[in-house]
Amino acid sequence: MSDDRLIVALDVPNIIAGMDVVDKLGATVSFYKIGLGMLTGGGLALADELKQEHNKRIFLDLKLFDIGATVEAAVKGIAKYELDFLTVHGDPNVVKAAKEGAADSNLKILAVTILTSLDRKDLNANMYKPGNISDLVVERADRAFQAGADGVIASPLESKRIRDLVSSSDKLIVTPGVRPEGAELGDQKRISTPSIAIKNGSNHIVVGRPIIKSSDPKAAAHNILTEIKS
């Protein structure tokens, strides 16, 4: 039986490759993430097909960032697909606009704190304010919650501190940057294992390459699910 705490990232170029992964995983996986990389390869069509015809849960990872009116309009259009999660950047004005767009739907708005592929050197280059990266993530999460976000995207290294926030009550923490023991890091820099992420308070973990690039994706997913449940 599947466990929707595991979200498999369909980091493939198009709808054909995406359906191939879904077919290989079968009933083992019930929740999928579709991101920008597949948007021009039929990503929205795949999201709709998986939701409506295969009864899968869908996380649309677009990380929207724009003026409020544009974000609100975009989210309003996306909400018509009846998907489950959508990411926006964690700036309070963006979160508020997204929540307006998602009104009267079940779409959950997740705020991106700081990408798990970034470290302090990267933040310096991006002219973020000085400070410990974990402190900044927690601060951004708190502000996003107060702006109305249904949850946040945060690395396993910050999920426990975010869960300890008063403002995190009944909020979701979705954690990318999760790698089983022995897996390659890829472009992730702030990572942890599935079991640690769940113990630290994450509601869902996102895993891509360790599953979809495996010679046996179903077995790889099953091993991660076993670790989560343990």
N, C-alpha and C positions, 0 to 999 in steps of 0.2 A: 504494500500500500504506500502511496506517495505521502510526503510530508511537505506542506507548502512553506515551511521555514527555509527550504532550499529553493532558491531562484536560479535557474540556469540562464546564463547570458548567451544569447544567440549572436555571438560576434562573428557573423558570417556575412558575405557580401550581398546576398539576395534571398528572395522568398523560396527559391528551389533548394538552396543549400540549407535554409532554415527548416523547411519541412523534412529534409533528410535527417537532420539531427533529431527533430521531434519524433519521427517514425522510429528511429533507433532507440530512443529512450522510452517510448510507449507510455504505459501507465505508471512508470517509476517516478516521473516528474510531472507535477501539476502546475508549476509556476514558471513563466519565462520572462526574460528581459529582452526588449528590442530597443536598440539605440540608434544614434545618428548615423552610424556606419552603414545601416541597412535602409535608411529612409528612402534613398533614391532607388533601392533595389526591391521595392515592394513592401517595405516595413509595415506601413499602416494596413495594407491589405492582409498581410500575414497576421498581424495583431487581431484584426477583425475576424479572420477565419479561425484562428486558434480559440478565440473567445466564444464565438457564436456556434461553430460547428464541432469543436473538440472539447468544449467545456473547460478550457485552461484559464488560469488567472494570468493577467498580463501587466507587466511593468514597462511603461513607455519612458525610456530614459533620454529625454531631449534637453534637459538642463536649460530651460528657457530663460532668457535674460533680455529685457527690452523695456521700453516705457510701459507704464501701467496699462494704458488702453490697449496696446498691442498684445501684451501678455494675457489680459482678460479675454480678448477676442479669440486668441489662439486656443486657450484652455476651454473656452465655451465650445469651440468646434470639436476639440478632442473628446470632450465629455460625451458627445453624442455616440461615440463608439462603445460606451459602457465598459471601459477598461478599468483596471484596479488602481494602479499607481502611476503618477507622473512626477518627474523631477523638474524643479526650477532652481535657479540660484537663490541662495539663502538671504539675500538682501530683503529687509522687512517690507519695502514697498513692492517688490516683485511678488513676495509671498501673499501679501494682501490682495493684489490684483488677481493672482491665480485662484485664490479662494473665491473671489467674486465670480470668476469664470466657471468655477466648478460647482457653483450653487445649484441646489436641486438635483444633484447627481451623487453617485456613490464613489466618484473618483477621489482618491486620496492624494493630497499634494505633499510631496516630500522635498524638503529643502536641502540643497547641497551646501555643506559647510566648507570644507577645503578638500579638494580632490586627493584621493589616496595615492596618486602618482606624484604628488608634490612633497618636497621637504623644505626645510628652512631656507636653503640656498635658493630654491625656486621662488619662494615667497619674497625674498629680497629682490630678486630680479623683477618680480611683478609689483614691487613697491607696496607690499603689505606692511602694516605697522609692525614695529619690533615686538618681540615677545615669543615665548615658548609656543610651538605649534599646537600642542594639546590644549593650552589655555585659550588660544584663539578659536579653535574648533568648538570648545565648550561654550564660549561666549557667543559665537555665531548661532549655535544650536539654541541657546536660551532665547536669543532675540527672535529667531525664526518661530519658535513655539509661541512666544508672546504675540507675534504677528498673525498667528492662526494656523501655522503649518500642522498638518496631521502627523508628520514625522520628519526625520532627518536622515541623510546619508552620512555615515561616519565610519571611520576605520575601526578595526577591533581594538586599537590601542586607546581610543577615546570613548568607546561605548559605555564602559562602566561609569565614568565620570558624568556622562550625559544622563545616564539612567538615574543617577543620584540627584539630578536637578529637580527642584520642586515643580518646575514647569513641564517636566517630562511625563507627568502622570497621565496614563492612558494614551501616550504618544508612541509612534512607531520608530524604531531604530533599524535601519536597513544597512547592512555592512558588506561593502565590496572589499577587495584586497584580502580575500580569504584564500589560503592555500593549504591543502593537506600536507602532512609531513613529507618532505622529500620532493615536493613539486617545484618546478622552476618559478622564479619570481616574476618573469616577464617585465612589464613596465611599472609594476607596483613597488612602492618603497616602504609603506607603513602597513605591514601585513600581520596576520596571525592565523591560527588554525581554526577550523569550524567549531570545535568544542569550546575553545577559549572565547570566541566571539559570542556564542550562545550564553555561556556562563557569565559573561560581562554585561549581559542585558540586551543583546541584539534580538529582535523579533525574527528577522530574516537575514540570511547570508546569500551573497551573490557569487557564483562560481562560473567561470567560463571555460578558459582553455584547458584546465586540468580534466574537464569532462569532455568537451566537444573535440579536443585534439587527441583524446585517448584512443588506443586501438580497440577498446571495448567501453564505449561511453556509458552503457547501462551499468556495467560493473563498477565503473568509477563513481557514478552517481549513487549507487547502492552503498558503496563504502563510506561516502560522505554522510549519507543519511544515517548509517549505522553509528558513525562517530557522533552526530548530532544527538541521537537518541540516548547514547551512553552518557 
